[in-house]
Amino acid sequence: MTTKWADIFAPVMAQGREVREGQAILGQAIIDAIEKKTSLTAQAGTGTGKSFASLIPLIHQILKSKKNKKPYRAIVSTETLALQAQLIDKDLPFLAKLYPGFSYRKLMGRSNYLCFEVARTAAVADLYMNGIVEKLKLRQTSIMTGEKQEIEKILGRDLTAEQWSKIASSSQFCPDNMCSAEKCYSTRARDQAKGADLVVVNHAILAVDIEMKAGDVLADGMLGQFEALVVDEGHQLEPAFVKAWTKEVTERELESMAGSLADGIELAKQIKSNQQIGKIVNDALDDLRDVLANTKKYYMLLGEKAGQEWHGSQTSLSLKYPLGRPSGPLAYAMEEFEVENPQRLLRAEAALEEAIKYLFPVVVKAMEDKMKGIRKLRKGYTAASSLLENVRIISKAFETKDGIISQYGTYGANVEGYVGFMDKKPYMKITLTPLDVSARAQQLWGKEGGQTNILLSATLTDLTDGTFRYARECIAFPAGAEVDVNSPFDSREQQLVYVTPANRKDRFDTEQYSFSELLDLINASRGRALILFTSRKELDRAAEQIQMMKDMGHFPYKLLVQTKDADKRRLKDEFESDVSSVLLATKSFFVGIDIPGESLSLLAIVKWPNERYDSLCKQMIIHWRMMGFPRWYERISLTLFQQAAGRLIRSMGCKGVVALLDYRANDSESNVFKTAKMGVNTLQSRVTQDIAAVKAFLQ
């Protein structure tokens, strides 16, 4: 007999919660997917109540399975730590009182947890850090989670990002997730999560789980076995996987892995003699050093010839030919790049294969016999494996004309130049970015009929074609039912959209908005404004101008600025608590921020959120055009615009203005014009270009 949403939602209704039609439709669709062990793609507008619509059916099934003495575990994944915290600190404690009998845990990436093994290393030559570590040792019995906020409370002080990185768990320190739970709170959190009925994670954890399971559906991985997976903010799963699986190769990273590999080889030789392996590996590392040195030299010379700055440059790693006939240093560098580098990479590949073949049985034996130095052996083996994978991809890049590699997965290879902050020397990194994560993501969904999968978001639809096709195909989400639930909010009554008339002359040449227009809008809303920037440089300039006005008494509102090291949660709380403040923020505030009520009446988007049009973006466009998505670039910006606009109306009592200040949105000859018009239309609100109308609407 099919479970009915009204029946399992009754305990919540008894607490005075309202019945929402869209939530009931979504909740019933999720119930059906759980009971049939199928997949569901669901779009639900802001205010639907997605959290309860997914959590309550999962909890019901967990409790039902417990009665039948059958195991049932569920994973709920969301995009950000803030959304995780909302589920763990607010929603689940409330539901646990109404539906007692299930356990739940939160699991984050390990850089969010204290690790005494890492801290011990940091304390060796740093008196200040040594004092912190000693105090934490004395208070270790008080440490429950090892999360940053808890540690700061115990210490009675805030830690900078740099200080926290010295005591937090690290993939560099322990690349294979084998730290002991006694000293590493990341490992402890993972062990506790595996014993919980319901685990709340972020998308990056799903990427780690896939890597650890390595295609084995019976492996425990990071999360253990589970029967249901809900991916909230599902439109962000693909970008999260791309970020997690992007590889970077730098001179510094090479030396770090070289050190780990050399240490592992030396220790392995004490267990299994091999007189030649050390020289073989050293020769391979020298070859790789030469490849990086020549690539940097060649690309710098190409940029110099084209009149381009090295810092901030990005170019595909591929066959490159300068305009005209090269001569001098450029000619020599080009010949080395084309002829010698491929040979060096082939030699390095063969040597690393031999090193892995040698190290693997040694690591297995050391683990079985519980020998000393196992951490060094594992780090050496991991370094060799990572180097080999990178070498293979880079080798293929040398055979392409656009840096797109289809072997070993679909990657875009690019060379990025930058200048050191302290020494001002030129540096280079090679980035290997997966253009298509669908093949690896497919492992997440389990066997057909064996696992329930829910893909959920307010913005799953590809606005360029009106379907969920891209949302599913980019992550190989299984076929199944689809549901699209509208927001319960009245967008025409609660929301007004302001689009700049682009008639002011006070904007900087490099910017697309008028500063005076922004100030007029802030005054019209009497503060209560979230100003979103896509450029850190533009944000800093606006913050500097407003601060100058504030110092002269011409800006009466509290100014909050998202600096590079700002705590996002604290900044949001401070903005919400002061109902007339103005917050200047970057792209990280486009999503995952919930500020209902009068604290937010104006949401201004300074620049249309286009993806940076660099060589990686071009590679993405080429790949997805070939896969049948010719408007990939527009789709990205439309989704981000929708997400940003969705920060404004969060409850039935909210009322406010979305302002788009980008001058190109009013220029019919601009590429942004048509896309922005489409984006504005999706908001289904009244549109004005008159600030007086904004002021009247907000009265």
C-alpha positions in Angstrom: 0.0 0.0 0.0 1.4 3.4 -1.0 2.3 5.8 1.8 0.5 9.1 1.6 2.3 12.4 2.2 -0.6 13.8 4.3 -0.2 10.8 6.7 3.5 11.2 7.4 3.3 15.0 7.4 0.6 15.0 10.1 3.0 15.4 13.1 4.5 18.5 11.5 1.0 19.9 10.8 0.2 19.3 14.5 2.9 21.8 15.3 1.1 24.6 13.4 3.0 24.3 10.1 1.0 25.2 7.0 0.1 22.8 4.2 1.8 23.8 1.0 0.4 22.3 -2.2 3.8 22.2 -4.0 5.5 20.6 -1.0 2.8 17.9 -0.9 3.3 17.1 -4.6 7.0 17.0 -4.2 6.8 14.9 -1.0 4.5 12.3 -2.6 6.8 12.0 -5.7 9.8 11.4 -3.3 7.8 8.8 -1.4 6.9 7.0 -4.6 10.6 7.0 -5.7 11.7 5.6 -2.3 9.1 2.8 -2.3 9.8 1.9 -5.9 13.6 2.2 -5.6 13.7 4.5 -8.7 15.2 7.9 -9.6 13.4 11.2 -9.5 14.4 14.5 -11.1 12.6 17.3 -9.2 12.5 21.1 -9.6 10.9 23.0 -6.8 10.7 26.8 -6.6 11.9 28.8 -3.7 9.6 28.5 -0.7 8.2 25.0 -1.6 9.7 23.4 1.5 12.2 21.1 -0.3 14.0 20.1 2.9 11.0 18.7 4.7 9.6 17.2 1.5 12.8 15.1 1.2 13.7 14.5 4.9 10.3 13.3 6.1 9.9 10.5 3.5 13.5 9.4 4.2 13.0 9.3 8.0 9.7 7.5 7.5 11.4 4.8 5.5 14.3 4.5 8.0 11.9 4.0 10.9 9.8 1.6 8.8 12.9 -0.5 8.0 14.0 -0.5 11.6 10.7 -2.1 12.6 11.3 -4.8 10.0 14.9 -5.1 11.2 16.3 -4.3 7.8 19.1 -1.8 7.2 18.3 1.5 5.6 20.7 4.4 5.3 20.2 7.7 3.5 22.6 10.3 2.3 21.5 14.0 1.8 24.0 16.1 -0.1 23.9 19.8 -0.5 26.2 22.4 -2.0 27.6 24.5 0.9 28.5 24.2 4.5 25.9 26.8 5.3 23.1 24.6 3.9 24.6 21.6 5.7 24.4 23.5 9.0 20.8 24.5 8.4 19.8 20.9 8.0 21.8 19.7 11.0 21.3 22.5 13.4 17.7 23.4 12.6 15.6 21.0 10.5 16.8 17.6 11.7 16.6 18.4 15.5 13.0 19.6 14.9 12.1 16.5 13.0 13.9 14.1 15.4 11.5 15.2 18.2 8.5 14.4 16.0 9.9 11.2 14.5 12.1 9.7 17.3 14.2 6.6 16.7 16.7 7.6 13.9 20.3 8.9 14.1 21.8 11.6 12.0 25.3 13.0 11.4 27.1 15.6 9.4 30.2 14.9 7.4 32.4 17.6 5.8 35.7 17.7 3.9 38.6 17.0 6.2 40.1 20.5 6.1 37.2 21.4 8.3 38.4 19.2 11.2 41.3 19.4 13.7 44.1 16.7 13.3 46.6 16.4 16.0 49.0 14.6 13.7 49.1 17.7 11.4 49.2 20.0 14.4 52.2 18.2 15.9 54.2 19.0 12.7 53.1 22.6 12.7 54.1 23.1 16.3 57.8 22.0 15.8 59.3 25.4 14.7 56.4 27.8 15.6 56.2 29.0 19.2 52.7 30.6 18.7 51.3 27.4 17.1 53.0 25.3 19.7 51.1 27.2 22.4 47.8 26.6 20.6 48.5 22.9 20.2 49.5 22.5 23.8 46.3 24.2 25.0 44.2 21.9 22.7 46.0 18.8 24.1 45.1 19.9 27.7 41.4 20.4 26.6 41.2 17.4 24.4 38.4 15.8 26.5 36.3 18.9 25.8 36.6 18.5 22.0 33.5 16.8 20.5 33.6 17.5 16.8 37.0 19.1 16.1 35.3 21.7 13.8 36.8 25.2 13.5 34.1 27.0 15.4 34.4 24.6 18.3 38.1 24.9 18.4 37.9 28.7 18.4 35.5 28.6 21.3 37.8 26.3 23.3 40.8 28.6 22.5 38.8 31.8 23.2 40.1 33.4 20.0 39.5 33.4 16.3 42.0 31.6 14.0 43.1 33.0 10.7 42.8 30.8 7.6 46.6 30.2 7.7 46.6 29.2 11.4 43.7 26.8 10.9 45.4 25.2 7.9 48.4 24.3 10.1 46.2 22.2 12.5 43.5 21.0 10.2 43.4 17.6 8.5 45.0 17.6 5.1 45.0 15.5 2.0 48.7 16.4 1.5 49.6 15.0 4.9 47.4 11.9 4.6 46.5 11.4 0.9 44.7 8.1 1.4 42.3 8.9 4.3 44.1 6.5 6.7 44.6 8.8 9.8 43.6 7.3 13.2 40.3 8.4 14.7 42.1 9.0 18.0 44.1 11.9 16.6 42.2 13.0 13.6 38.7 14.3 14.0 38.0 14.0 10.3 38.5 10.2 10.5 36.4 10.2 13.7 33.6 12.1 11.9 33.7 9.7 9.0 33.5 6.6 11.3 30.6 8.2 13.2 28.8 9.0 9.9 29.1 5.4 8.8 27.1 4.4 11.8 24.3 6.9 11.3 21.0 6.3 9.6 21.0 9.6 7.8 24.1 11.5 6.9 24.2 15.1 5.6 27.2 15.9 3.4 28.2 18.4 0.8 28.8 17.6 -2.9 32.6 17.5 -2.5 32.2 14.5 -0.2 30.3 12.6 -2.9 33.3 13.1 -5.2 35.6 11.6 -2.6 33.3 8.7 -2.0 33.4 7.9 -5.8 37.2 8.1 -5.8 37.5 5.8 -2.7 35.1 3.2 -4.1 36.9 3.2 -7.4 34.0 1.5 -9.3 33.4 -1.2 -6.6 29.7 -0.9 -5.6 30.4 -3.1 -2.5 33.2 -0.9 -1.2 32.6 1.3 1.8 34.3 4.3 0.4 33.8 7.5 2.4 30.1 7.0 3.2 29.6 3.3 3.5 26.7 1.5 1.8 23.4 3.4 1.5 19.9 2.8 0.1 18.9 6.4 -0.8 20.6 9.5 -2.0 19.1 13.0 -2.2 21.2 15.6 -4.0 19.8 19.0 -3.1 21.1 22.0 -5.1 21.5 19.4 -7.8 22.5 21.9 -10.4 25.7 22.4 -8.5 26.8 18.8 -8.5 28.6 18.9 -11.8 30.6 22.0 -11.0 31.5 20.5 -7.6 32.8 17.3 -9.3 34.7 19.3 -11.9 36.4 21.3 -9.1 37.1 18.1 -7.0 38.7 16.2 -9.9 40.7 19.0 -11.5 44.4 18.3 -11.3 47.2 20.9 -11.0 50.8 20.4 -11.9 53.3 23.0 -10.7 57.0 23.0 -10.0 56.3 23.1 -6.3 53.8 20.3 -6.4 56.2 18.2 -8.5 58.9 18.7 -5.8 56.5 17.8 -3.1 55.5 14.6 -4.8 59.1 13.9 -5.7 60.0 14.0 -2.1 57.2 11.7 -1.0 58.1 9.3 -3.8 61.8 9.3 -2.9 61.1 8.7 0.8 58.7 5.9 -0.1 61.3 4.2 -2.4 64.1 4.4 0.2 61.9 2.8 2.8 60.6 0.2 0.4 64.2 -0.8 -0.5 64.7 -1.9 3.2 61.8 -4.3 2.8 62.4 -5.5 -0.8 65.8 -4.9 -2.4 66.0 -3.1 -5.7 69.2 -1.3 -6.6 68.0 0.2 -9.9 64.6 1.7 -8.9 66.0 4.8 -7.2 67.9 5.9 -10.3 65.0 5.0 -12.6 62.7 7.2 -10.5 65.2 10.1 -10.2 65.7 10.1 -14.0 61.9 10.3 -14.5 61.6 13.2 -12.1 64.4 15.0 -13.9 62.5 14.5 -17.2 59.4 16.0 -15.7 61.3 19.0 -14.3 62.7 19.6 -17.8 59.2 19.4 -19.3 57.8 22.0 -16.9 60.8 24.3 -17.3 60.6 24.2 -21.1 56.8 24.6 -21.2 57.0 27.7 -19.0 59.8 29.2 -21.1 58.1 28.5 -24.4 54.7 29.9 -23.3 56.3 32.9 -21.8 58.1 33.6 -25.0 54.9 33.1 -27.0 53.1 35.6 -24.7 56.0 38.1 -25.0 55.8 37.9 -28.8 52.1 38.5 -28.7 52.4 41.3 -26.3 50.5 39.5 -23.5 51.2 39.7 -19.7 52.3 36.5 -18.1 50.4 37.0 -14.8 46.8 35.9 -15.1 47.3 34.3 -18.6 45.6 31.1 -19.5 46.3 29.2 -22.8 45.5 25.6 -23.8 48.4 23.1 -23.5 48.6 21.8 -27.0 50.7 22.1 -30.2 51.5 25.9 -30.4 52.9 27.8 -33.3 53.9 31.5 -33.2 52.8 33.8 -36.0 55.6 34.2 -38.5 58.8 32.2 -38.6 60.4 31.9 -35.1 64.0 32.6 -34.5 66.5 32.8 -31.6 65.4 31.6 -28.2 61.8 31.1 -29.3 62.9 28.7 -32.1 65.0 26.7 -29.8 62.2 26.5 -27.1 59.7 25.5 -29.8 61.9 22.6 -31.0 62.4 21.4 -27.5 58.7 21.6 -26.8 57.7 19.7 -29.9 60.4 17.1 -30.0 62.0 16.5 -26.6 59.1 16.9 -24.3 57.0 14.0 -25.7 60.1 11.8 -25.4 60.7 12.9 -21.8 57.0 12.2 -20.9 57.2 8.7 -22.5 60.3 7.8 -20.4 58.7 9.2 -17.3 55.5 7.2 -17.9 57.5 3.9 -18.2 59.5 4.7 -15.1 56.5 5.6 -13.0 54.7 2.4 -14.1 57.8 0.4 -12.9 57.8 2.3 -9.6 54.2 1.5 -8.9 54.7 -2.1 -9.8 57.5 -2.2 -7.3 55.8 -0.3 -4.5 52.4 -1.9 -4.5 53.3 -5.4 -3.1 55.7 -3.7 -0.6 52.8 -1.4 0.7 50.5 -4.5 1.0 53.1 -6.4 3.0 53.9 -3.5 5.2 50.1 -3.0 6.0 49.7 -6.8 6.7 52.7 -6.9 9.0 52.0 -3.5 10.6 55.5 -2.3 9.9 56.8 1.1 10.9 56.8 3.8 8.2 53.6 2.7 6.5 52.5 6.3 6.2 55.6 7.1 4.1 55.1 4.1 2.0 51.5 5.0 1.2 52.4 8.6 0.5 55.1 7.4 -1.9 52.7 5.0 -3.7 50.0 7.7 -3.9 52.5 10.2 -5.3 53.7 7.8 -8.0 50.1 7.0 -9.0 49.1 10.7 -9.2 52.2 11.6 -11.2 51.6 8.7 -13.6 48.0 9.8 -14.2 49.0 13.4 -14.8 51.9 12.4 -17.2 49.5 10.3 -19.3 47.1 13.2 -19.7 49.7 15.8 -20.4 51.3 13.5 -23.0 48.0 13.4 -24.9 47.7 17.2 -24.7 50.9 17.5 -26.7 49.1 15.7 -29.6 46.1 18.1 -29.7 45.4 21.5 -31.3 43.0 22.7 -28.6 44.1 21.0 -25.4 41.0 18.7 -25.3 42.0 15.1 -24.4 39.5 12.2 -24.8 41.8 9.5 -23.4 41.8 8.8 -19.7 38.5 10.7 -19.4 37.7 14.0 -21.2 40.0 16.7 -20.0 40.9 20.3 -20.9 44.6 20.9 -20.4 45.7 24.5 -19.9 48.8 26.5 -19.0 48.3 29.3 -16.5 50.9 32.0 -15.7 51.2 33.9 -12.5 53.8 36.0 -10.5 54.7 35.1 -6.9 53.2 37.4 -4.3 56.4 37.7 -2.3 59.3 37.0 -4.7 57.6 38.5 -7.8 59.1 35.6 -9.9 57.1 34.1 -12.8 55.5 30.7 -12.1 53.4 28.3 -14.1 50.8 25.7 -13.4 49.3 23.1 -15.7 45.6 22.5 -15.0 43.9 19.3 -16.1 40.2 19.9 -15.9 37.5 17.3 -16.5 35.2 18.7 -19.2 32.7 15.9 -18.7 32.3 14.1 -15.4 29.3 11.9 -16.4 31.3 8.7 -16.7 32.6 8.9 -13.1 29.5 10.4 -11.7 27.5 7.4 -13.0 29.1 5.2 -10.2 27.2 7.3 -7.6 23.8 6.1 -8.5 24.1 2.4 -7.8 22.5 -0.5 -9.6 19.1 0.0 -11.2 16.4 -1.0 -8.8 18.8 -1.1 -5.9 19.1 2.5 -4.8 16.7 5.5 -4.7 18.2 8.7 -6.2 16.6 12.2 -6.0 18.0 15.1 -8.0 16.5 18.2 -6.5 16.9 22.0 -7.0 15.0 25.2 -7.6 16.9 25.7 -10.9 17.3 22.4 -12.8 15.7 23.5 -16.0 18.0 24.5 -18.8 16.4 27.8 -19.7 17.8 27.6 -23.3 15.7 24.6 -24.1 13.2 24.3 -21.2 14.1 20.7 -20.2 16.0 18.8 -17.5 18.2 17.1 -20.2 21.5 18.8 -19.4 20.9 18.5 -15.6 20.6 14.7 -16.0 23.1 14.0 -18.8 26.1 16.0 -17.4 26.1 13.7 -14.3 24.6 10.6 -16.0 21.6 10.7 -13.7 19.4 7.7 -14.2 16.1 7.9 -16.2 13.0 8.2 -14.1 10.0 10.3 -13.1 10.2 14.1 -13.3 8.3 16.7 -11.3 8.3 20.5 -11.6 6.7 22.5 -8.7 6.2 26.2 -8.8 7.1 28.6 -6.0 4.2 29.5 -3.7 5.2 33.1 -3.7 3.4 35.8 -5.8 6.3 37.2 -7.8 4.3 40.0 -9.4 3.2 41.3 -6.0 6.2 40.6 -3.8 9.0 41.3 -6.3 9.9 44.2 -8.7 12.8 43.9 -11.2 14.8 47.0 -12.0 16.9 47.0 -15.2 19.3 49.9 -15.7 18.4 52.4 -18.4 22.2 52.8 -18.9 21.9 56.6 -19.1 24.6 57.7 -16.7 28.1 58.7 -17.5 30.0 58.1 -14.2 31.1 54.5 -14.7 34.8 53.4 -15.0 35.9 52.3 -18.5 36.5 48.7 -17.2 33.2 48.4 -15.4 29.6 47.9 -16.7 27.7 49.8 -14.1 27.1 53.3 -12.7 28.2 53.8 -9.1 25.8 56.7 -8.6 22.9 54.6 -9.8 23.8 51.9 -7.2 23.9 54.6 -4.5 20.4 55.9 -5.5 19.0 52.3 -5.3 20.6 51.8 -1.9 19.0 55.0 -0.7 15.7 54.1 -2.2 15.7 50.8 -0.2 17.0 52.6 3.0 20.0 50.2 3.2 18.7 46.6 3.5 20.8 45.8 0.4 22.8 42.8 -0.8 25.1 43.9 -3.6 26.6 41.1 -5.7 29.8 41.4 -7.7 31.4 38.9 -10.1 34.8 40.7 -9.8 36.8 41.1 -6.6 38.5 44.2 -8.1 35.1 45.9 -8.7 33.9 44.9 -5.2 37.0 46.4 -3.6 36.7 49.6 -5.5 33.1 50.0 -4.6 33.9 49.3 -0.9 36.6 51.9 -0.9 34.3 54.5 -2.4 31.5 53.8 0.0 33.9 53.8 3.0 35.2 57.2 1.9 31.6 58.5 1.8 30.8 56.9 5.2 33.9 58.6 6.7 32.6 62.0 5.5 29.1 61.3 6.9 27.4 60.8 3.5 26.5 57.1 3.9 24.2 56.4 6.9 24.1 52.6 6.6 26.3 50.0 8.2 28.7 48.7 5.6 29.7 45.0 5.5 32.3 43.7 3.0 33.1 40.1 2.1 36.9 40.1 2.3 39.0 37.2 1.0 39.2 35.6 4.5 35.7 36.6 5.7 33.6 34.0 7.6 30.6 33.7 5.3 28.2 32.5 8.1 29.2 35.3 10.5 28.9 37.9 7.7 25.4 36.7 6.9 24.3 36.7 10.5 25.6 40.2 11.0 23.8 41.4 7.9 20.6 39.8 9.0 20.7 41.3 12.5 21.1 44.9 11.3 18.0 45.7 9.3 19.5 48.7 7.5 23.0 47.4 6.6 24.5 47.0 3.2 26.6 43.9 2.3 29.0 43.8 -0.7 29.6 40.2 -1.6 31.1 38.0 -4.3 29.8 35.0 -6.2 29.7 32.8 -3.1 26.7 34.7 -2.0 24.8 34.0 -5.2 23.7 30.7 -3.7 22.9 29.1 -0.4 22.0 32.2 1.6 18.6 32.5 3.2 17.8 36.0 4.6 14.0 36.3 5.1 12.4 39.4 6.4 13.1 43.1 6.3 16.9 42.8 6.4 16.9 42.3 2.6 14.9 44.5 0.4 17.3 45.2 -2.5 19.3 42.6 -4.3 21.6 44.3 -6.8 23.5 42.3 -9.4 26.3 44.6 -10.6 27.4 42.6 -13.6 25.6 39.9 -15.6 27.2 36.6 -14.3 28.9 35.3 -17.4 31.5 32.6 -17.1 35.0 33.9 -17.6 35.6 33.4 -21.3 39.1 31.9 -21.2 40.6 28.8 -22.8 39.0 26.4 -20.4 35.6 28.0 -21.1 36.1 27.6 -24.8 37.0 23.9 -24.3 33.8 23.4 -22.4 31.8 25.1 -25.1 33.4 22.9 -27.8 32.8 19.7 -25.9 29.2 20.4 -24.9 28.3 21.6 -28.4 29.5 18.2 -29.7 27.3 16.6 -27.1 24.2 18.4 -28.3 24.1 21.5 -26.1 25.0 24.5 -28.3 24.0 27.1 -25.7 26.1 25.9 -22.8 27.6 29.3 -22.2 24.2 31.0 -21.9 22.8 28.2 -19.7 25.5 28.7 -17.1 24.9 32.5 -16.7 21.1 32.1 -16.7 21.2 29.5 -13.9 23.5 31.7 -11.8 21.3 34.7 -12.4 18.2 32.7 -11.2 20.0 31.5 -8.2 21.2 35.0 -7.2 17.7 36.5 -7.7 16.3 33.7 -5.6 18.1 35.1 -2.5 15.5 37.9 -2.3 12.0 36.4 -1.7 12.3 33.7 1.0 8.9 33.9 2.7 5.3 35.1 2.1 6.1 38.2 4.0 9.1 39.2 2.0 9.0 42.1 -0.5 11.9 43.5 -2.5 13.6 44.6 -5.7 16.0 42.7 -7.9 18.2 45.2 -9.7 20.4 44.4 -12.8 22.9 47.2 -13.2 24.9 45.9 -16.2 24.8 48.4 -19.0 25.0 45.7 -21.6 21.5 44.5 -20.5 20.1 47.7 -22.1 22.3 47.4 -25.3 20.5 45.5 -28.1 23.9 45.0 -29.9 25.5 43.3 -26.9 25.7 39.5 -26.5 24.4 39.9 -22.9 21.2 41.7 -24.0 19.2 38.7 -25.2 20.4 36.4 -22.4 19.7 39.0 -19.7 16.2 39.6 -21.2 15.5 35.9 -21.0 16.8 35.8 -17.4 14.6 38.7 -16.4 11.5 37.2 -18.0 12.0 34.0 -16.0 11.5 36.0 -12.8 7.9 36.6 -13.8 7.8 40.0 -12.1 7.0 43.5 -13.1 10.0 45.4 -14.6 10.9 49.0 -14.3 13.8 51.3 -15.3 12.6 54.1 -12.9 14.2 54.4 -9.5 11.2 56.4 -8.3 9.1 53.3 -9.0 11.6 51.3 -6.9 11.2 53.7 -4.0 7.4 53.7 -4.2 7.3 49.9 -4.3 9.4 49.6 -1.2 7.4 52.2 0.9 
